[in-house]
Amino acid sequence: MIKNLSSEVKITTALDYASGTADRMGAILDMKGFEGVMMVVKLAVIAVGGTNSIKAQQDSTIGGGTMADLLGTGQTVMDDDDNQIFIIDLVKPAKRYVRLYVDKDAVNACAESAIYIQYGARIEPTTLTVTNAVTYERHVSPIEGAC
């Protein structure tokens, strides 16, 4: 069997694209069956003077009522970081549930979206499905021709 990245990872939406000044909490992600997750944040234009940051949090319960920041995961997003990608890679988080947190300054608008890429699946292949809001195609040695 040909191994490829798409059969070894699970991709899930963390944050749909939105602009604003309010802090945003990513979807709570269940890490059961995975060794790690990359939290990939894509920013658009950031308002001049904006001081924002991202960080990772974890909890032992799915409700997320006691989410705690993870030491060292904070990244500062400056107002000249327009159209950049920021990544937090969590390897073997200590608790089962994690999420991304976007901390905004409440004054200057910032627009972002984010995805989670879980890896190190204990059971492969991992299947990407429409329920994960991912449209997926795999092509092995495709021939040339009209799409």
N, C-alpha and C positions, 0 to 999 in steps of 0.2 A: 504494500500500500504506500502510495506517495504521501509523505508528510508535508503539510503546508501550514503556515501560520493560522489560517482561518479554522483549521480543525483542532488547534491547540489553545485557542483563546475564546473567551466569551465577551462580547461587546454589549454594553448597556448604556442607555442615556442617563447621565447624571443630572444635567441641567439643559433644558431647552433654551434656545437663544432668546434673550430678553435684555432690555436696557432699562436702567433705573438707578436709583440711589440707595435703595434698601438692601440690607444684607440678604444673601441667598443661601439656603441649605440644599445641598444636592440630595438626590434620592438615597435612601438608606440601602446599602448593598450587603447582601448575605455572602460571606466569604467561605461558607461551608463547601468543602471539596476543592478549594483553590489555595495555592501557596502565596499568591500575591496579586496586586492590582496596580495598574498605572491609572492615575487620575489625570486626564488630558484636558486642559482648559484652553479654549481659543477665545481671545479677546478681540474686540473690534476697536473702534476709535474711543479713546479715553479722554474725558474732558480735561482741559488745561487746569492744573492745580489739583487734580484728583489724586488721592492717596488711598489705595486699595491693597488688599492682600488676599491670599488664599492659604488654606491649611487643611489638614486632614484630622478627622475625629473618629473615635471608636466607642462602642458600647457593647455590653453583653446581652442586651435585650433588643428585639426588633423595633420596639416603639421609639427608641432613641431618646427616652426621657432623661438619661444621664450621660449623654454624649460628652466625651472629654477630649480636649485638644491633644494631639500627639506631638511631643517635644521635637523640635527641629524641623517640622514639616512646613512651617510658615514661610511663604515667599511674598516679598513686597512687589506690588505692581505699580510702576511709576506712570506719570501722565504721558511719557514719551514711549511707552511700551505698546503703542497702537499695533494691532494686527499680529501680535506675537502669541506663541504657544508656551504654556507653562505646564510642567509635568511633575507630579508627586508620585513616586514609585514606592509603594508599601510592600515590603517582603515579610511574610509571616506576621501579620498583625496579631497582637496578644488577645484581642477579643474578636468575636464572630462577626459583628456588624460594624461597618465603616461608612463614612460619607465625606464628601467634599464640603467645605464651607468657604463662601466668598464674603469677605468682610469689606464693606464699602464705607466711604466716609460720610454718607448721608447728605452730601451737598452736591458733589460732582458726579454726573452720570457716567456709567460704565456699562458696556454691553459685553456679554459673554455667553458661551455655551460650553458644555463639558460632556465627556464620555468616560466610562470606566472600561478598562481592558483587563479582565481577569486572566491570569495565566497559571501554569503549573497545576493543571487539572489532574485530580487523582484518577478520574475516569475519562478516557479519550475515546473517540473524538468528541469534542464539544460541538453542539449543534446551534447555529445561529438561526433564530426564528423570527417571524413577523411579530410575535408577542414581545420580543425584546426591542421592537421598533427599529429593526435592522433589515434592510433588503440585501440579500446575499446571493452572489453567483460565484462559482469557481470554474475556471477554464484551464484545462490541461492541454498544452500543445495545440492551441486553436489555429485553424487555417485562416488564411487571408480571405477577405470578402466583405461585402456590405453588412453593416450592423443591423 
